[in-house]
Amino acid sequence: MSVWLPGLTGRSKQNDENLFGSSPATEFNEMQSLVAEWILSLAVVVTSATATFAQDSVTFRYRFEPGEKLTYDISNSVKQTQNVNGQAVKSEFAVHTRVEREVSQIDGDGNIVLTSRNQKLTAMMQVGPLGKYEYSSEKTDNDESSTLGAAATPLYDAIRNAVVKVTLTPQGEVLAVSGLQEALADVLKSNALTAQLAGGANSKDGARASYGEHFLQFPEKAVEPGDTWELPLELTIPQVGKVTGTTKCRYEGTEVVDGRTLQRITSTSEVTVDVDIRQDGVTASGKIEMTKSAGVNRFDLATGRLISRENETTTSGDLIVIAGGQTLPIRQTQTQKHTIRLIENSSASPR
């Protein structure tokens, strides 16, 4: 989230004739047979349903082995409109990274330590009167002279070169992130706008939340189609504000994608941001709320890996910006799309 300033046993006819033409004793025996068949049929149905129910119950866990390498494509795009004094200021952001994650260690508690490196990073911004900015990690002459370039290029260079260690439980909870905050420390000091672009990556809680978006967290117990679980969120992001909310996940069951049987989990979120920005004599306050949210996650039980995540959210809210002695009311709306896809397993075949 960005905040910017300006799813009876049948009987034959012959059987029926024999029954109605029989003696009372034979009729009674036939009735017993009917009841017995009905009970047997019911037992078969119940047993079958119970077996099916048991087969549909699954326990989700991430499974890796030391030395494995996985490559993911991660994309994030934002379209934002701010109404300032009756004028609409439109902005667009798009960031794409190709990330290699190597399994460095499985600790004594079964937690997974991943070493994450960005192989490629591209970015684009179109921010109202500040104009357009583009970045590519494959270039050596990215813009550093414009307002956006001076803030973004050093940030993206640092992110591109960062070696980040992520500690993950088998259920998908991100316990710790190290290396990112350290890699960004110097560039965040040099430009106040860079802290906003960093989106909370300059704090431990912010980094955990950011990398938490790369994994889906599962419950401890087994789940069946239709079961739900909730994931609470509460953190403070420097130069953004306090973020609170809940994500509700629902296990939908299996689906076949490209000939592969995957588990489908949908999600919706309710998030509120109490904005508190103080930057170069400019302050902004207000509340932004998520008004729409829809996510789809696909997980491979056979390999214990997240195959893809797709999430789209819409937020809106009112801000009060005070700058140069003037008070500006701003109405902001924003749509964000976030996708993660496993594209390669370079060191091991699925188990």
C-alpha positions as CSV (number, residue, x, y, z in Angstrom):
1,M,0.0,0.0,0.0
2,S,1.5,3.3,-1.1
3,V,0.9,6.8,0.3
4,W,2.1,9.7,-1.7
5,L,2.2,13.4,-1.0
6,P,1.0,16.1,-4.0
7,G,-17.5,-25.3,-4.0
8,L,-33.3,-47.2,-2.2
9,T,-31.4,-49.4,-3.8
10,G,-33.6,-49.9,-6.9
11,R,-35.7,-53.1,-7.3
12,S,-36.8,-54.6,-10.6
13,K,-40.4,-55.0,-11.7
14,Q,-40.1,-58.8,-11.3
15,N,-39.0,-58.4,-7.7
16,D,-42.0,-56.3,-7.0
17,E,-44.4,-58.9,-8.4
18,N,-42.8,-61.6,-6.4
19,L,-43.1,-59.5,-3.2
20,F,-46.8,-58.7,-3.6
21,G,-47.7,-62.3,-4.6
22,S,-46.0,-63.9,-1.6
23,S,-47.3,-65.3,1.7
24,P,-47.2,-63.1,4.8
25,A,-44.1,-65.0,6.1
26,T,-42.4,-64.5,2.7
27,E,-43.5,-60.9,2.6
28,F,-42.0,-60.4,6.1
29,N,-38.8,-61.9,5.0
30,E,-38.8,-59.8,1.9
31,M,-39.4,-56.7,4.0
32,Q,-36.4,-57.7,6.2
33,S,-34.4,-58.0,3.0
34,L,-35.5,-54.6,1.9
35,V,-34.5,-53.1,5.2
36,A,-31.2,-54.9,5.2
37,E,-30.4,-53.7,1.7
38,W,-31.4,-50.1,2.6
39,I,-29.2,-50.2,5.8
40,L,-26.3,-51.7,3.8
41,S,-26.7,-49.0,1.1
42,L,-26.8,-46.3,3.8
43,A,-23.7,-47.8,5.4
44,V,-21.9,-47.8,2.1
45,V,-22.8,-44.2,1.5
46,V,-21.7,-43.1,4.9
47,T,-18.5,-45.1,4.7
48,S,-17.8,-43.7,1.3
49,A,-18.5,-40.2,2.4
50,T,-16.3,-40.6,5.4
51,A,-13.5,-41.9,3.3
52,T,-13.9,-39.0,0.9
53,F,-13.9,-36.5,3.7
54,A,-10.7,-38.0,5.1
55,Q,-9.0,-37.8,1.7
56,D,-10.0,-34.1,1.3
57,S,-8.4,-33.2,4.7
58,V,-4.9,-31.9,4.1
59,T,-2.1,-30.5,6.2
60,F,-0.2,-27.7,4.4
61,R,3.6,-27.5,5.0
62,Y,6.5,-26.0,3.1
63,R,9.2,-28.6,2.4
64,F,12.7,-27.9,1.2
65,E,16.1,-29.5,1.3
66,P,19.4,-27.7,1.8
67,G,21.0,-26.6,-1.4
68,E,17.8,-26.4,-3.4
69,K,17.4,-23.3,-5.5
70,L,14.0,-21.9,-6.6
71,T,13.5,-18.9,-9.0
72,Y,10.4,-16.7,-8.8
73,D,9.0,-13.9,-10.8
74,I,7.4,-11.2,-8.6
75,S,5.4,-8.3,-10.1
76,N,3.7,-5.4,-8.3
77,S,1.8,-2.6,-10.0
78,V,-0.1,0.3,-8.6
79,K,-2.5,2.8,-10.1
80,Q,-3.3,5.8,-7.9
81,T,-5.5,8.9,-8.1
82,Q,-5.3,11.8,-5.7
83,N,-7.8,14.6,-5.9
84,V,-6.2,17.9,-4.7
85,N,-8.2,21.1,-4.8
86,G,-10.5,19.7,-7.4
87,Q,-7.7,18.4,-9.6
88,A,-6.9,14.7,-10.2
89,V,-3.3,13.8,-9.9
90,K,-2.7,10.3,-11.4
91,S,0.3,8.1,-10.7
92,E,1.4,4.6,-11.8
93,F,4.1,2.3,-10.4
94,A,5.3,-1.0,-11.6
95,V,8.2,-3.2,-10.2
96,H,9.2,-6.6,-11.5
97,T,11.9,-8.8,-10.0
98,R,13.4,-12.2,-10.7
99,V,14.5,-13.7,-7.4
100,E,16.6,-16.8,-6.7
101,R,16.1,-18.4,-3.3
102,E,18.6,-20.9,-2.1
103,V,17.8,-23.2,0.9
104,S,20.8,-22.4,3.2
105,Q,19.7,-24.4,6.2
106,I,17.0,-26.3,8.0
107,D,17.4,-25.5,11.7
108,G,16.7,-27.8,14.7
109,D,13.1,-26.6,14.9
110,G,12.5,-27.4,11.2
111,N,12.5,-23.8,10.2
112,I,13.8,-23.0,6.7
113,V,16.5,-20.4,6.1
114,L,16.4,-19.0,2.6
115,T,19.1,-16.9,1.0
116,S,17.4,-14.5,-1.5
117,R,19.1,-12.7,-4.3
118,N,17.6,-10.5,-7.0
119,Q,18.8,-11.6,-10.4
120,K,16.9,-8.9,-12.3
121,L,14.9,-5.8,-11.3
122,T,13.0,-3.3,-13.4
123,A,10.8,-0.4,-12.3
124,M,8.6,2.3,-13.8
125,M,7.0,5.3,-12.2
126,Q,4.7,8.0,-13.6
127,V,4.0,10.4,-10.9
128,G,1.9,13.5,-11.7
129,P,4.0,16.6,-12.2
130,L,7.2,14.7,-11.3
131,G,7.1,12.9,-14.6
132,K,8.2,9.5,-15.7
133,Y,11.1,7.4,-14.3
134,E,12.4,4.0,-15.5
135,Y,15.0,1.7,-14.0
136,S,16.7,-1.5,-15.1
137,S,19.3,-3.5,-13.2
138,E,20.9,-4.3,-16.5
139,K,21.8,-0.7,-17.2
140,T,24.6,1.3,-15.7
141,D,23.2,4.8,-16.5
142,N,19.9,4.9,-14.7
143,D,18.6,8.4,-14.0
144,E,19.9,10.0,-10.8
145,S,19.3,13.6,-11.7
146,S,15.5,14.0,-11.6
147,T,13.6,14.2,-8.3
148,L,12.4,10.6,-8.8
149,G,15.7,9.4,-10.1
150,A,17.6,10.8,-7.1
151,A,15.3,9.0,-4.7
152,A,14.7,5.7,-6.6
153,T,17.9,4.8,-8.4
154,P,20.1,4.4,-5.3
155,L,17.3,2.5,-3.6
156,Y,16.9,0.0,-6.5
157,D,20.6,-0.4,-6.8
158,A,20.8,-1.4,-3.1
159,I,17.8,-3.8,-3.4
160,R,19.3,-5.3,-6.6
161,N,22.6,-6.1,-4.8
162,A,21.2,-7.1,-1.4
163,V,21.7,-10.6,-0.1
164,V,18.7,-11.3,2.2
165,K,18.2,-14.2,4.6
166,V,14.6,-15.1,5.3
167,T,13.7,-17.5,8.1
168,L,10.4,-19.3,7.4
169,T,8.4,-21.9,9.5
170,P,7.1,-25.0,7.7
171,Q,3.7,-23.3,8.0
172,G,4.9,-20.2,6.1
173,E,5.3,-17.7,8.8
174,V,8.2,-15.3,8.3
175,L,10.1,-15.2,11.6
176,A,13.0,-13.0,10.6
177,V,14.5,-11.1,7.7
178,S,18.1,-9.9,7.7
179,G,20.3,-8.2,5.2
180,L,17.7,-5.9,3.6
181,Q,17.6,-3.2,6.3
182,E,21.4,-3.2,6.4
183,A,21.6,-2.9,2.6
184,L,19.3,0.1,2.6
185,A,20.6,2.0,5.7
186,D,22.9,4.4,3.8
187,V,20.6,5.3,0.9
188,L,17.6,5.9,3.3
189,K,19.6,8.6,5.1
190,S,20.3,10.6,2.0
191,N,16.8,11.3,0.7
192,A,13.5,11.5,2.6
193,L,11.5,10.5,-0.4
194,T,13.5,7.2,-0.6
195,A,11.9,6.1,2.7
196,Q,8.5,6.3,1.2
197,L,9.5,4.4,-1.9
198,A,11.0,1.7,0.4
199,G,7.5,0.9,1.6
200,G,8.5,-0.2,5.1
201,A,11.6,-2.3,4.1
202,N,13.7,0.0,6.3
203,S,12.3,-1.5,9.5
204,K,12.4,-5.1,10.8
205,D,8.7,-5.4,11.1
206,G,8.2,-3.8,7.7
207,A,10.7,-6.2,6.1
208,R,9.0,-9.2,7.7
209,A,5.6,-8.0,6.4
210,S,7.0,-7.3,2.9
211,Y,8.5,-10.8,2.6
212,G,5.4,-12.3,4.3
213,E,3.6,-11.3,1.1
214,H,5.8,-13.8,-0.8
215,F,4.5,-16.8,1.2
216,L,1.0,-18.0,2.3
217,Q,0.8,-18.8,6.0
218,F,-1.1,-22.0,6.8
219,P,-2.8,-23.1,10.1
220,E,-1.3,-25.8,12.4
221,K,-4.2,-28.2,11.9
222,A,-5.4,-30.1,8.8
223,V,-8.1,-28.4,6.8
224,E,-10.9,-29.5,4.5
225,P,-12.5,-27.7,1.5
226,G,-14.5,-24.8,2.9
227,D,-12.4,-24.4,6.0
228,T,-11.1,-20.9,6.8
229,W,-8.3,-19.3,8.9
230,E,-7.4,-15.7,9.7
231,L,-4.0,-14.0,9.7
232,P,-3.8,-10.7,11.8
233,L,-1.6,-7.8,10.8
234,E,-0.3,-5.0,12.9
235,L,2.8,-3.0,12.4
236,T,4.1,0.6,12.1
237,I,5.9,1.6,8.9
238,P,8.2,4.6,9.1
239,Q,7.1,7.5,6.9
240,V,3.8,5.7,6.3
241,G,2.0,5.1,9.6
242,K,0.3,2.3,11.6
243,V,-1.1,-0.6,9.6
244,T,-3.7,-3.0,11.1
245,G,-5.9,-5.6,9.5
246,T,-6.8,-9.2,8.9
247,T,-6.5,-11.6,6.0
248,K,-9.1,-14.4,5.8
249,C,-8.0,-17.5,3.9
250,R,-10.3,-20.3,2.6
251,Y,-9.3,-23.7,1.3
252,E,-11.2,-24.3,-1.9
253,G,-9.9,-27.8,-2.8
254,T,-7.9,-29.1,-5.7
255,E,-7.7,-27.9,-9.3
256,V,-5.7,-29.0,-12.3
257,V,-3.4,-26.3,-13.9
258,D,-1.4,-27.3,-16.9
259,G,-1.9,-31.0,-16.1
260,R,-0.7,-30.5,-12.5
261,T,-2.9,-31.1,-9.5
262,L,-2.7,-28.1,-7.1
263,Q,-4.5,-26.9,-4.0
264,R,-6.4,-23.7,-4.4
265,I,-6.7,-21.2,-1.5
266,T,-8.5,-17.9,-1.8
267,S,-8.0,-14.9,0.4
268,T,-9.6,-11.5,1.2
269,S,-8.2,-8.8,3.4
270,E,-9.4,-5.9,5.5
271,V,-6.7,-3.3,6.2
272,T,-6.6,0.2,7.6
273,V,-3.6,2.6,7.5
274,D,-3.5,5.4,10.0
275,V,-1.3,7.7,8.0
276,D,1.5,9.7,9.8
277,I,4.1,11.2,7.5
278,R,6.6,13.9,8.5
279,Q,9.0,14.8,5.7
280,D,11.0,18.0,5.1
281,G,8.5,20.2,6.9
282,V,5.5,18.5,5.3
283,T,3.1,16.5,7.4
284,A,0.3,14.2,6.3
285,S,-2.4,12.5,8.4
286,G,-5.6,10.6,7.8
287,K,-7.0,7.1,7.3
288,I,-6.9,4.8,4.2
289,E,-9.0,1.7,4.2
290,M,-9.1,-1.3,1.9
291,T,-12.4,-1.4,0.1
292,K,-11.9,-4.4,-2.1
293,S,-9.6,-7.5,-1.9
294,A,-9.4,-10.8,-3.8
295,G,-6.5,-13.3,-3.8
296,V,-5.8,-16.7,-5.3
297,N,-3.0,-19.0,-4.1
298,R,-1.9,-22.3,-5.6
299,F,0.1,-24.8,-3.6
300,D,1.7,-28.1,-4.6
301,L,1.3,-30.7,-1.9
302,A,3.5,-33.2,-3.7
303,T,6.5,-30.8,-3.5
304,G,5.5,-28.6,-0.5
305,R,5.9,-25.4,-2.6
306,L,3.9,-22.3,-3.3
307,I,3.4,-22.3,-7.1
308,S,1.7,-18.9,-7.5
309,R,0.0,-16.0,-5.7
310,E,-2.3,-13.4,-7.3
311,N,-3.8,-10.6,-5.3
312,E,-5.7,-7.4,-6.2
313,T,-6.7,-4.7,-3.8
314,T,-8.4,-1.3,-3.8
315,T,-8.0,1.3,-1.1
316,S,-9.3,4.7,-0.6
317,G,-9.3,7.4,2.1
318,D,-8.9,11.1,3.0
319,L,-5.6,12.8,3.9
320,I,-4.8,16.2,5.3
321,V,-1.5,17.6,4.1
322,I,0.1,20.6,5.7
323,A,2.9,22.2,3.7
324,G,4.3,25.8,3.7
325,G,1.5,27.0,6.0
326,Q,-1.2,25.7,3.7
327,T,-3.6,22.9,4.5
328,L,-4.5,20.6,1.6
329,P,-7.4,18.0,1.8
330,I,-6.6,15.0,-0.5
331,R,-8.9,12.2,-1.5
332,Q,-6.9,9.1,-2.5
333,T,-7.9,5.9,-4.3
334,Q,-5.5,3.2,-5.3
335,T,-5.6,-0.2,-7.1
336,Q,-2.7,-2.6,-6.6
337,K,-1.9,-6.0,-8.2
338,H,0.6,-8.4,-6.8
339,T,1.7,-11.7,-8.5
340,I,4.3,-14.3,-7.6
341,R,5.1,-17.3,-9.8
342,L,7.5,-20.2,-9.5
343,I,9.3,-20.4,-12.8
344,E,12.2,-22.7,-12.2
345,N,13.7,-25.2,-9.9
346,S,17.3,-25.2,-11.0
347,S,18.9,-27.7,-8.6
348,A,16.4,-30.5,-7.9
349,S,13.4,-32.3,-9.3
350,P,10.1,-32.2,-7.5
351,R,9.9,-35.0,-5.0
